[in-house]
Amino acid sequence: MKKNKWYTKEEFYEAHVEHVLEPHKNMPMSDSSLAKITPTRELSESMLGEMIVNVDCENPKDINF
């Protein structure tokens, strides 16, 4: 995931999956194990919603974590 980038739900989901799987990219892993650690779309959308809940889309400001 990149700093200072606005994500659509789809872009955020794809970036979230990539971010979560990055540490495991060189490990041999079964599809079932991979499925267990891959975030669901619902989880990603929930996380995105929590991060942007206080953003005024008409006048966006930086969010600090």
C-alpha positions in Angstrom: 0.0 0.0 0.0 1.3 3.5 -0.8 1.2 6.6 1.3 -0.7 9.6 0.0 -2.8 7.6 -2.4 -6.6 7.4 -2.6 -7.9 3.9 -3.2 -11.2 2.7 -4.6 -12.6 -0.3 -2.7 -11.3 -2.6 -5.5 -7.8 -1.0 -5.5 -7.7 -1.1 -1.7 -8.7 -4.8 -1.6 -6.0 -5.7 -4.2 -3.4 -3.7 -2.4 -4.4 -5.2 1.0 -4.1 -8.8 -0.4 -0.7 -8.0 -2.0 0.5 -6.4 1.3 -0.6 -9.4 3.4 0.8 -12.0 1.1 4.2 -10.2 0.4 6.0 -11.7 3.4 4.9 -15.2 2.2 5.7 -14.9 -1.5 8.7 -17.2 -1.5 7.2 -19.9 0.8 5.8 -23.0 -0.7 2.1 -23.0 0.4 -1.0 -25.0 -0.4 -4.0 -23.2 -1.8 -5.9 -23.9 1.4 -3.2 -22.3 3.5 -3.0 -19.4 1.2 -6.8 -19.0 1.4 -6.6 -18.9 5.2 -4.2 -15.9 5.3 -5.7 -14.0 2.4 -8.0 -11.2 3.6 -11.6 -11.3 2.5 -13.2 -8.5 0.5 -15.5 -7.8 3.5 -12.5 -7.4 5.8 -10.8 -5.1 3.5 -13.9 -3.0 2.9 -14.5 -2.8 6.7 -10.9 -1.7 7.2 -11.1 1.0 4.5 -14.4 2.2 6.0 -12.9 2.6 9.4 -9.9 4.5 8.0 -12.0 7.0 6.0 -15.0 7.4 8.4 -13.7 10.8 9.5 -12.8 12.1 6.0 -14.8 14.9 4.6 -14.9 13.9 0.9 -15.8 17.5 -0.1 -12.7 18.8 1.7 -10.3 15.8 2.3 -7.5 16.1 4.8 -4.7 13.8 5.7 -5.5 11.1 8.1 -2.8 10.4 10.7 -2.6 7.0 12.4 
